[in-house]
Amino acid sequence: MARAIWSGSISFGLLNVPVKLYSAVSKQTIRFRELREGDGSRIRHKRVAEEDDEEVPYEKIVKGYEITPEQYVVITKDELEEIDPKKTRAIEIQDFVDLDDIDPIYFEHPYYLGPDKGAEKAYSLLVRAMRDERKVAIARFVLRNKEHLAAIRPMGDVLTLTTMRFADEVVPPNALDGVAPEDGAKPQKRELDMAKQLIGSLSSEFDAKRYRDEYRGELLELIERKAQGKEIVAQPSEEPKPTKAPDLMAALEDSLAAVRGEELAGAEKGDGARGKSKAKASGSKSKGSKPKPKSGGSRKRKTATKS
């Protein structure tokens, strides 16, 4: 059974709905230990002072903010505690907005919000009202001594809370050199129409189960083979070559022909077709496949096993 990591209440108007916060993700990261080559002895990291290379105990470490090179303003723990955000247990809703108005770049980490004991009816009321109005609540709350901006939205019969970045944390594209293409790089109408056709042919309904972490799967297989004592021989991989401007139309036409060929093959097998028939083509090969690049090979690094 999932354990709550925070409890408080959703507050808007004169309503307070007691809730509990749960993590919505379980990361499947493969973690490695640092070992000494040769005997496999574990590596330990120590905090040492640059001045004399002496190890510094944790209680002797203070925080400093660098204002100029090698010049620091030291902030004590007591000073930090004085300006800590108020440890309130309220998720204060400030606005209700449309989800489409929020650019995904602002989203950070997802959580679930569940009703606390005795708050089931008020919680269900809030879920139903937000779902019917198709609105997302923008709120502030404090988690782990840090104030967060958050988006609250219904997902079925439960509420989700996703922490968000503040506006000054997001770098606008115009602040970066070379991100936006120059005016001379605008596509021709024929190229644009062909690209739209290709997008339409590759369009389908999103199903998260169709996508898997292929690198993690290959890494686990590699670990298992090495644990069995099998020798691993790396095979060089060929990176796909970028499509140059004069070859755009040819690449688009070949890609579109490849997709249509896959759709036809899928239809003959009874698998269904992509695009207009995508809603009924769940799990078909044609629905999840994509055309291979015209030039270049797979970007994955392949390995061969010697028994």
Residue frames relative to the residue before (quaternion, step in Angstrom):
aa qw qx qy qz dx dy dz
M 1.0000 0.0000 0.0000 0.0000 0.00 0.00 0.00
A 0.4917 -0.6812 0.4610 0.2857 3.56 -0.90 0.97
R 0.2774 -0.7544 0.5750 0.1525 3.56 -1.06 0.80
A 0.4702 -0.6713 0.4993 0.2809 3.54 -0.99 0.88
I 0.2728 -0.7687 0.5563 0.1589 3.58 -1.03 0.78
W 0.7817 0.0798 -0.0417 0.6171 3.60 1.28 -0.13
S 0.0624 -0.7851 0.6140 0.0519 3.57 -1.13 0.58
G 0.1828 0.7656 -0.5962 0.1580 3.55 -1.09 0.74
S 0.4441 -0.6725 0.5005 0.3164 3.57 -0.99 -0.76
I 0.4064 -0.6572 0.5741 0.2707 3.52 -1.20 0.64
S 0.0831 -0.8220 0.5634 -0.0084 3.54 -0.70 1.12
F 0.2589 0.7271 -0.6163 0.1562 3.58 -0.87 1.01
G 0.7817 0.1123 -0.1629 0.5914 3.53 -0.84 1.04
L 0.7305 -0.3496 0.2974 0.5056 3.57 -0.83 -1.04
L 0.5425 0.6249 -0.3924 0.4015 3.58 1.29 0.20
N 0.0361 -0.7631 0.6452 0.0136 3.53 -1.12 0.80
V 0.0795 -0.8101 0.5808 -0.0042 3.56 -0.54 1.20
P 0.3217 -0.7612 0.5264 0.2001 3.64 -0.38 1.16
V 0.0185 0.8086 -0.5841 0.0681 3.57 -0.85 1.03
K 0.2575 -0.7150 0.6204 0.1937 3.50 -1.41 0.21
L 0.3326 -0.7539 0.5424 0.1637 3.54 -1.09 0.84
Y 0.0636 -0.7938 0.6049 -0.0043 3.56 -0.91 1.00
S 0.5122 -0.6153 0.4901 0.3447 3.58 -1.11 0.59
A 0.2937 -0.7785 0.5347 0.1476 3.59 -0.95 0.88
V 0.7398 0.3456 -0.2193 0.5341 3.60 1.22 -0.07
S 0.1342 -0.7383 0.6539 0.0967 3.52 -1.29 0.51
K 0.2500 -0.8148 0.5048 0.1367 3.57 -0.03 1.29
Q 0.2518 -0.7831 0.5590 0.1045 3.53 -0.98 0.96
T 0.1965 0.8185 -0.5144 0.1638 3.56 1.10 0.74
I 0.3283 -0.7165 0.5805 0.2048 3.57 -1.00 0.86
R 0.1416 -0.8218 0.5506 0.0395 3.57 -0.56 1.17
F 0.2188 -0.7708 0.5890 0.1056 3.54 -1.06 0.86
R 0.3513 -0.6824 0.5965 0.2348 3.56 -1.28 0.49
E 0.4011 -0.6822 0.5475 0.2717 3.56 -1.11 0.61
L 0.0353 -0.8074 0.5873 -0.0432 3.55 -0.76 1.14
R 0.4854 -0.6246 0.5129 0.3335 3.55 -1.23 0.43
E 0.4572 -0.6855 0.4938 0.2780 3.55 -0.84 1.03
G 0.6955 0.4436 -0.3443 0.4483 3.52 -0.90 0.92
D 0.8385 0.0491 -0.0055 0.5427 3.58 0.56 -1.14
G 0.4647 -0.7220 0.4207 0.2928 3.62 1.27 -0.01
S 0.3337 0.7529 -0.5043 0.2595 3.60 1.18 0.40
R 0.5161 -0.6606 0.4544 0.3012 3.60 -0.96 0.92
I 0.3324 -0.7237 0.5744 0.1893 3.56 -1.09 0.79
R 0.1376 -0.7780 0.6096 0.0640 3.58 -0.91 0.96
H 0.2775 -0.7516 0.5758 0.1630 3.58 -1.00 0.83
K 0.1250 -0.7941 0.5929 0.0464 3.55 -0.95 0.90
R 0.4198 -0.6684 0.5505 0.2721 3.55 -1.22 0.59
V 0.0440 0.8048 -0.5878 0.0702 3.56 -0.60 1.16
A 0.4735 -0.6577 0.5096 0.2890 3.57 -1.19 0.60
E 0.5048 -0.6661 0.4591 0.3012 3.59 -0.93 0.90
E 0.6049 0.6110 -0.3518 0.3702 3.57 1.08 -0.73
D 0.8432 0.0513 0.0215 0.5347 3.59 0.81 -0.98
D 0.4576 -0.7127 0.4201 0.3258 3.62 1.34 0.14
E 0.4305 0.6828 -0.4836 0.3385 3.60 1.16 0.45
E 0.5057 -0.6415 0.4855 0.3117 3.57 -1.10 0.75
V 0.2208 -0.7851 0.5718 0.0886 3.57 -0.97 0.95
P 0.3830 -0.7219 0.5208 0.2471 3.64 -0.69 1.01
Y 0.6582 -0.5582 0.3345 0.3786 3.57 -1.10 0.74
E 0.6804 0.5118 -0.3036 0.4278 3.61 0.92 -0.90
K 0.6703 0.4806 -0.3041 0.4767 3.60 1.22 -0.23
I 0.5695 0.5976 -0.3768 0.4203 3.58 1.27 0.07
V 0.0925 -0.7800 0.6178 0.0385 3.60 -0.90 0.97
K 0.4813 -0.6650 0.4933 0.2876 3.56 -1.26 0.36
G 0.0343 -0.8056 0.5914 -0.0074 3.56 -0.96 0.89
Y 0.2516 -0.7520 0.5927 0.1407 3.57 -1.05 0.79
E 0.3442 -0.7644 0.5126 0.1854 3.56 -0.67 1.13
I 0.1648 -0.8111 0.5568 0.0695 3.60 -0.53 1.19
T 0.7443 0.0027 -0.0255 0.6674 3.57 1.24 -0.57
P 0.7034 -0.4576 0.2940 0.4575 3.63 -1.12 0.35
E 0.8585 0.0181 -0.0799 0.5063 3.53 -0.78 1.20
Q 0.6183 0.4794 -0.3659 0.5040 3.62 1.22 0.40
Y 0.0481 -0.8418 0.5358 -0.0442 3.55 -0.56 1.21
V 0.2657 -0.6830 0.6486 0.2056 3.51 -1.32 0.53
V 0.2514 -0.7897 0.5452 0.1262 3.57 -0.58 1.17
I 0.1326 -0.7756 0.6159 0.0390 3.56 -0.90 1.04
T 0.3215 -0.7680 0.5241 0.1794 3.58 -0.71 1.08
K 0.6616 -0.5018 0.3817 0.4059 3.55 -1.30 0.32
D 0.6413 0.5259 -0.3294 0.4513 3.59 1.00 -0.78
E 0.6531 0.5092 -0.3150 0.4635 3.59 1.00 -0.79
L 0.6418 0.5133 -0.3218 0.4701 3.57 1.06 -0.71
E 0.6466 0.5269 -0.3206 0.4488 3.57 1.00 -0.80
E 0.6179 0.5700 -0.3428 0.4192 3.59 1.08 -0.70
I 0.7725 0.3224 -0.1814 0.5162 3.59 1.03 -0.72
D 0.3243 0.7380 -0.5224 0.2779 3.60 1.22 0.32
P 0.5368 -0.6008 0.4617 0.3710 3.61 -1.06 0.64
K 0.6053 -0.5689 0.4084 0.3783 3.55 -1.10 0.69
K 0.3887 -0.7404 0.5025 0.2196 3.54 -0.79 1.03
T 0.1038 0.8118 -0.5588 0.1338 3.52 0.59 1.21
R 0.3625 -0.7256 0.5455 0.2111 3.55 -1.19 0.54
A 0.5387 0.6333 -0.3916 0.3941 3.57 1.21 0.41
I 0.2283 -0.6934 0.6640 0.1617 3.52 -1.18 0.76
E 0.1351 -0.8508 0.5069 0.0322 3.54 -0.05 1.32
I 0.2655 -0.7713 0.5625 0.1354 3.56 -0.48 1.23
Q 0.1883 -0.8080 0.5533 0.0744 3.55 -0.82 1.03
D 0.8049 -0.0050 0.0371 0.5922 3.58 1.06 -0.74
F 0.2365 -0.6961 0.6455 0.2069 3.51 -1.40 0.27
V 0.0080 -0.8142 0.5776 -0.0580 3.57 -0.74 1.08
D 0.5581 -0.5593 0.4777 0.3841 3.56 -1.34 0.08
L 0.5531 -0.6287 0.4326 0.3342 3.57 -0.98 0.84
D 0.6431 0.5451 -0.3250 0.4287 3.60 1.00 -0.78
D 0.6137 0.5632 -0.3474 0.4306 3.59 1.22 -0.36
I 0.6629 0.4813 -0.2985 0.4898 3.60 1.25 -0.28
D 0.3324 -0.7281 0.5636 0.2041 3.58 -0.69 1.06
P 0.5340 -0.6607 0.4172 0.3227 3.65 -0.81 0.92
I 0.5346 0.6400 -0.4122 0.3670 3.62 1.15 -0.40
Y 0.6408 0.5366 -0.3226 0.4442 3.61 1.20 -0.46
F 0.6088 0.5901 -0.3611 0.3883 3.62 1.15 -0.41
E 0.1928 -0.7876 0.5778 0.0930 3.57 -1.08 0.81
H 0.8367 -0.1407 0.1584 0.5050 3.59 -0.16 -1.31
P 0.3164 -0.7833 0.5058 0.1744 3.62 -0.83 0.96
Y 0.0493 -0.7639 0.6430 0.0232 3.54 -1.24 0.67
Y 0.3609 -0.6632 0.5896 0.2868 3.53 -1.38 0.11
L 0.2020 -0.7336 0.6339 0.1383 3.53 -1.21 0.63
G 0.0524 -0.8005 0.5970 0.0063 3.57 -0.74 1.08
P 0.5738 -0.6046 0.4141 0.3657 3.60 -1.13 0.46
D 0.4026 -0.6635 0.5682 0.2737 3.55 -1.10 0.70
K 0.6994 -0.4751 0.3184 0.4287 3.58 -1.25 0.34
G 0.8072 0.2491 -0.2129 0.4910 3.55 -0.85 1.02
A 0.6841 0.4820 -0.2841 0.4679 3.60 1.26 -0.19
E 0.3176 0.7986 -0.4737 0.1923 3.60 1.26 0.17
K 0.6859 0.4894 -0.3035 0.4449 3.62 0.84 -0.90
A 0.6707 0.4834 -0.3018 0.4747 3.60 0.89 -0.92
Y 0.6257 0.5373 -0.3275 0.4611 3.56 1.08 -0.77
S 0.6717 0.4951 -0.2947 0.4657 3.60 0.86 -0.96
L 0.6151 0.5469 -0.3386 0.4560 3.57 1.08 -0.72
L 0.6696 0.4926 -0.2986 0.4688 3.57 0.91 -0.89
V 0.6335 0.5254 -0.3312 0.4615 3.60 0.96 -0.85
R 0.6952 0.4840 -0.2836 0.4494 3.57 0.80 -1.01
A 0.6625 0.5084 -0.3161 0.4502 3.60 0.91 -0.88
M 0.6779 0.4802 -0.2977 0.4703 3.60 0.92 -0.87
R 0.6478 0.5180 -0.3228 0.4559 3.57 1.03 -0.77
D 0.6674 0.4988 -0.3034 0.4624 3.60 0.95 -0.85
E 0.7215 0.4206 -0.2404 0.4947 3.58 1.02 -0.80
R 0.3053 -0.7811 0.4869 0.2441 3.59 1.35 -0.20
K 0.4339 0.6932 -0.4511 0.3573 3.53 0.91 1.02
V 0.2673 -0.7169 0.6232 0.1618 3.51 -1.35 0.50
A 0.3187 -0.7507 0.5470 0.1889 3.58 -0.91 0.90
I 0.2131 -0.7391 0.6260 0.1278 3.56 -1.00 0.88
A 0.0396 0.8311 -0.5443 0.1068 3.56 -0.58 1.18
R 0.2930 -0.7004 0.6145 0.2143 3.52 -1.42 0.17
F 0.1461 0.7705 -0.6165 0.0705 3.56 -1.14 0.66
V 0.4113 -0.7009 0.5326 0.2362 3.56 -1.27 0.41
L 0.0531 0.7745 -0.6258 0.0761 3.55 -0.83 1.08
R 0.8421 -0.0307 -0.0387 0.5371 3.57 -0.78 1.11
N 0.6927 -0.5213 0.2598 0.4252 3.56 0.83 1.11
K 0.6493 0.4566 -0.3354 0.5074 3.58 1.14 0.56
E 0.3786 -0.7188 0.5342 0.2338 3.54 -0.92 0.91
H 0.1204 -0.8034 0.5826 0.0240 3.55 -0.92 0.97
L 0.3127 -0.6474 0.6527 0.2389 3.47 -1.34 0.52
A 0.0158 -0.8303 0.5561 -0.0328 3.61 -0.92 0.81
A 0.2684 -0.7159 0.6201 0.1756 3.51 -1.32 0.51
I 0.1246 -0.7838 0.6071 0.0390 3.57 -0.81 1.06
R 0.1194 0.7951 -0.5854 0.1042 3.56 -0.79 1.01
P 0.5085 -0.6479 0.4639 0.3263 3.59 -1.13 0.52
M 0.0493 -0.7461 0.6628 0.0405 3.54 -1.22 0.68
G 0.7834 -0.0961 0.0172 0.6138 3.54 0.00 1.28
D 0.7869 -0.2783 0.2327 0.4993 3.57 -0.70 -1.12
V 0.6794 0.4434 -0.3043 0.4992 3.60 1.21 0.21
L 0.4230 -0.6701 0.5428 0.2783 3.54 -1.33 0.26
T 0.1899 -0.7427 0.6275 0.1361 3.54 -1.14 0.69
L 0.1498 -0.7527 0.6332 0.0999 3.54 -1.21 0.59
T 0.0515 -0.7923 0.6080 0.0018 3.57 -0.79 1.03
T 0.3731 -0.7124 0.5421 0.2439 3.57 -0.70 1.03
M 0.2187 -0.7975 0.5577 0.0713 3.54 -1.11 0.78
R 0.4798 -0.6184 0.5325 0.3221 3.53 -1.30 0.37
F 0.4501 -0.6451 0.5372 0.3046 3.55 -1.15 0.61
A 0.6901 -0.5211 0.3114 0.3940 3.57 -1.18 0.58
D 0.7074 0.4636 -0.2845 0.4514 3.61 0.92 -0.83
E 0.5991 0.5499 -0.3699 0.4493 3.61 1.28 0.04
V 0.6533 0.4957 -0.3034 0.4852 3.57 1.26 -0.29
V 0.3229 -0.7519 0.5466 0.1780 3.57 -0.74 1.07
P 0.3455 -0.7434 0.5263 0.2257 3.64 -0.63 1.02
P 0.6015 -0.5974 0.3813 0.3687 3.63 -1.01 0.72
N 0.6629 0.5237 -0.3225 0.4270 3.60 1.01 -0.74
A 0.5941 0.5574 -0.3746 0.4428 3.60 1.26 -0.07
L 0.6772 0.4563 -0.2769 0.5064 3.57 1.29 -0.13
D 0.4075 -0.7095 0.5238 0.2370 3.55 -1.00 0.86
G 0.8499 0.2241 -0.1520 0.4520 3.54 -1.05 0.83
V 0.4784 0.6656 -0.4569 0.3455 3.63 1.19 0.19
A 0.7412 0.3457 -0.2033 0.5383 3.58 0.78 -1.02
P 0.4652 -0.6853 0.4739 0.2991 3.64 -0.88 0.85
E 0.5510 -0.6107 0.4561 0.3399 3.55 -1.18 0.55
D 0.6879 -0.5044 0.3287 0.4054 3.58 -1.25 0.45
G 0.6495 0.5485 -0.3192 0.4190 3.58 1.05 -0.71
A 0.6384 0.5471 -0.3201 0.4366 3.58 1.26 -0.25
K 0.3753 0.7405 -0.4872 0.2711 3.60 1.23 0.18
P 0.4465 -0.7138 0.4687 0.2672 3.62 -0.89 0.90
Q 0.5171 -0.5998 0.5053 0.3429 3.53 -1.28 0.38
K 0.6570 -0.5362 0.3519 0.3962 3.59 -1.19 0.55
R 0.6489 0.5215 -0.3270 0.4473 3.59 0.93 -0.84
E 0.6453 0.5092 -0.3153 0.4742 3.58 1.01 -0.81
L 0.6533 0.5193 -0.3084 0.4566 3.57 0.97 -0.87
D 0.6521 0.5090 -0.3151 0.4651 3.60 0.93 -0.87
M 0.6611 0.5028 -0.3071 0.4646 3.58 0.96 -0.85
A 0.6378 0.5221 -0.3232 0.4650 3.59 1.03 -0.81
K 0.6400 0.5164 -0.3234 0.4681 3.60 1.03 -0.78
Q 0.6278 0.5269 -0.3358 0.4642 3.59 1.03 -0.74
L 0.6504 0.5141 -0.3131 0.4633 3.56 0.99 -0.86
I 0.6374 0.5156 -0.3259 0.4708 3.59 0.98 -0.85
G 0.6568 0.5154 -0.3118 0.4537 3.57 0.96 -0.88
S 0.6635 0.5101 -0.3029 0.4560 3.58 1.00 -0.81
L 0.7239 0.4191 -0.2329 0.4961 3.58 1.13 -0.65
S 0.5048 0.6766 -0.4118 0.3432 3.59 1.28 -0.05
S 0.1121 0.7676 -0.6241 0.0933 3.56 -1.11 0.77
E 0.6031 -0.5327 0.4299 0.4095 3.55 -1.28 0.10
F 0.4974 -0.6731 0.4605 0.2959 3.56 -0.98 0.86
D 0.0548 0.7584 -0.6462 0.0655 3.54 -0.95 0.99
A 0.3729 -0.7760 0.4628 0.2112 3.58 -0.25 1.29
K 0.6273 0.5684 -0.3454 0.4050 3.62 1.08 -0.62
R 0.5844 0.5924 -0.3728 0.4105 3.58 1.22 -0.32
Y 0.7265 0.4061 -0.2231 0.5075 3.58 1.20 -0.42
R 0.0098 -0.7990 0.6008 -0.0229 3.56 -0.92 0.91
D 0.5418 -0.6019 0.4813 0.3355 3.51 -1.28 0.48
E 0.2144 -0.8241 0.5122 0.1116 3.58 0.05 1.30
Y 0.6234 0.5422 -0.3493 0.4420 3.59 1.02 -0.74
R 0.6604 0.5020 -0.3188 0.4585 3.60 0.91 -0.89
G 0.6391 0.5294 -0.3274 0.4518 3.58 1.00 -0.78
E 0.6709 0.4832 -0.2953 0.4788 3.58 0.96 -0.87
L 0.6385 0.5273 -0.3310 0.4525 3.58 1.04 -0.75
L 0.6442 0.5073 -0.3231 0.4725 3.60 0.99 -0.79
E 0.6348 0.5159 -0.3280 0.4726 3.59 1.04 -0.77
L 0.6360 0.5286 -0.3223 0.4606 3.58 1.02 -0.82
I 0.6488 0.5137 -0.3121 0.4667 3.59 0.95 -0.90
E 0.6650 0.5082 -0.3072 0.4529 3.57 0.94 -0.91
R 0.6618 0.4995 -0.3164 0.4609 3.61 0.94 -0.84
K 0.6640 0.4910 -0.3123 0.4695 3.59 0.96 -0.82
A 0.6265 0.5340 -0.3391 0.4553 3.60 1.08 -0.72
Q 0.6720 0.4736 -0.2860 0.4923 3.58 1.20 -0.54
G 0.5598 -0.6512 0.3627 0.3619 3.56 1.31 0.09
K 0.4554 0.6850 -0.4560 0.3397 3.58 1.21 0.31
E 0.4408 -0.6891 0.5136 0.2588 3.55 -1.08 0.79
I 0.2321 -0.7808 0.5712 0.1010 3.56 -0.93 0.97
V 0.0949 -0.7848 0.6118 0.0293 3.56 -0.81 1.04
A 0.3352 -0.7618 0.5227 0.1847 3.58 -0.62 1.15
Q 0.2176 -0.7532 0.6097 0.1170 3.54 -1.07 0.86
P 0.4565 -0.6888 0.4761 0.3009 3.64 -0.78 0.91
S 0.2355 -0.7689 0.5811 0.1251 3.56 -1.07 0.77
E 0.3480 -0.7343 0.5506 0.1911 3.54 -1.18 0.64
E 0.3496 -0.7445 0.5338 0.1962 3.56 -0.75 1.05
P 0.5075 -0.6375 0.4715 0.3373 3.62 -1.02 0.73
K 0.4039 -0.7190 0.5156 0.2325 3.56 -1.00 0.84
P 0.5191 -0.6478 0.4480 0.3319 3.62 -0.96 0.79
T 0.4522 -0.6728 0.5172 0.2745 3.55 -1.10 0.76
K 0.2803 -0.7751 0.5456 0.1515 3.59 -0.71 1.06
A 0.7164 -0.5013 0.2901 0.3890 3.53 -1.22 0.63
P 0.6934 0.4719 -0.3226 0.4387 3.68 0.74 -0.82
D 0.7094 0.4584 -0.2566 0.4699 3.61 1.18 -0.52
L 0.3690 0.7698 -0.4712 0.2219 3.62 1.25 0.02
M 0.6929 0.4816 -0.2928 0.4498 3.58 0.73 -1.02
A 0.6523 0.5126 -0.3219 0.4562 3.58 0.92 -0.87
A 0.6612 0.5042 -0.3031 0.4656 3.58 0.97 -0.87
L 0.6489 0.5143 -0.3123 0.4658 3.60 1.00 -0.83
E 0.6675 0.5023 -0.3022 0.4591 3.58 0.91 -0.93
D 0.6624 0.4977 -0.3067 0.4685 3.59 0.94 -0.87
S 0.6467 0.5221 -0.3196 0.4551 3.59 1.00 -0.83
L 0.6657 0.5005 -0.2987 0.4659 3.57 0.94 -0.93
A 0.6442 0.5131 -0.3179 0.4697 3.59 1.01 -0.80
A 0.6398 0.5281 -0.3259 0.4534 3.60 1.02 -0.78
V 0.6558 0.5070 -0.3104 0.4654 3.59 0.97 -0.89
R 0.6674 0.4947 -0.3037 0.4665 3.59 0.92 -0.90
G 0.6245 0.5309 -0.3401 0.4610 3.58 1.07 -0.67
E 0.6452 0.5089 -0.3096 0.4785 3.58 1.04 -0.78
E 0.6338 0.5258 -0.3292 0.4620 3.58 1.03 -0.79
L 0.6599 0.5072 -0.3061 0.4622 3.57 0.96 -0.88
A 0.6535 0.5030 -0.3108 0.4726 3.57 0.97 -0.85
G 0.6544 0.5133 -0.3100 0.4607 3.56 1.03 -0.79
A 0.6442 0.5242 -0.3195 0.4563 3.56 1.03 -0.81
E 0.6489 0.5194 -0.3173 0.4566 3.59 1.04 -0.79
K 0.6842 0.4584 -0.2741 0.4966 3.57 1.17 -0.62
G 0.4982 -0.6618 0.4228 0.3676 3.56 1.29 -0.18
D 0.4399 0.7177 -0.4364 0.3177 3.55 1.26 0.35
G 0.5093 -0.6182 0.4510 0.3937 3.60 1.16 -0.40
A 0.3908 -0.7202 0.5292 0.2202 3.54 -1.29 0.34
R 0.5578 -0.5950 0.4763 0.3287 3.50 -1.36 0.40
G 0.7233 0.4713 -0.2868 0.4153 3.58 -1.23 -0.07
K 0.8629 0.0278 -0.0105 0.5045 3.58 -0.71 -1.11
S 0.7363 0.3835 -0.2266 0.5094 3.60 1.09 -0.64
K 0.3355 0.8058 -0.4517 0.1848 3.57 1.29 0.14
A 0.6084 0.5957 -0.3667 0.3748 3.60 1.01 -0.73
K 0.7479 0.3654 -0.2085 0.5135 3.59 1.11 -0.63
A 0.6241 0.5820 -0.3215 0.4104 3.55 1.27 -0.05
S 0.2027 0.8179 -0.5172 0.1499 3.58 1.09 0.60
G 0.8328 0.2022 -0.1783 0.4834 3.52 -0.91 1.03
S 0.4964 0.6616 -0.4426 0.3465 3.62 1.17 0.02
K 0.5885 -0.5793 0.4261 0.3695 3.53 -1.19 0.48
S 0.6656 0.5186 -0.3207 0.4302 3.56 0.94 -0.84
K 0.6255 0.5656 -0.3472 0.4104 3.57 1.08 -0.66
G 0.7809 0.3617 -0.1960 0.4701 3.57 0.91 -0.81
S 0.6084 0.5934 -0.3576 0.3870 3.57 1.22 -0.24
K 0.1817 -0.7692 0.6045 0.0991 3.51 -1.25 0.47
P 0.5779 -0.6007 0.4099 0.3703 3.59 -1.09 0.62
K 0.4472 -0.6786 0.5110 0.2800 3.53 -1.09 0.72
P 0.5901 -0.5692 0.4170 0.3923 3.59 -1.08 0.59
K 0.5810 -0.6046 0.4197 0.3475 3.53 -1.11 0.71
S 0.7956 0.1023 -0.0407 0.5958 3.55 0.97 -0.84
G 0.6882 0.4437 -0.3413 0.4616 3.54 -1.17 0.52
G 0.3853 -0.7274 0.5255 0.2152 3.53 -1.29 0.26
S 0.7581 -0.3408 0.2759 0.4826 3.50 -1.29 -0.34
R 0.4347 -0.7013 0.5020 0.2592 3.52 -1.11 0.73
K 0.5563 0.6194 -0.3998 0.3834 3.60 1.22 -0.22
R 0.3909 -0.6813 0.5639 0.2552 3.54 -1.19 0.57
K 0.2235 -0.8045 0.5415 0.0981 3.53 -0.56 1.14
T 0.1456 -0.7770 0.6050 0.0953 3.55 -1.18 0.58
A 0.2292 -0.7487 0.6061 0.1397 3.53 -1.12 0.65
T 0.2973 -0.7689 0.5454 0.1512 3.55 -1.09 0.75
K 0.1604 -0.7491 0.6343 0.1038 3.50 -1.03 0.87
S 0.3293 -0.7604 0.5264 0.1904 3.56 -0.65 1.07
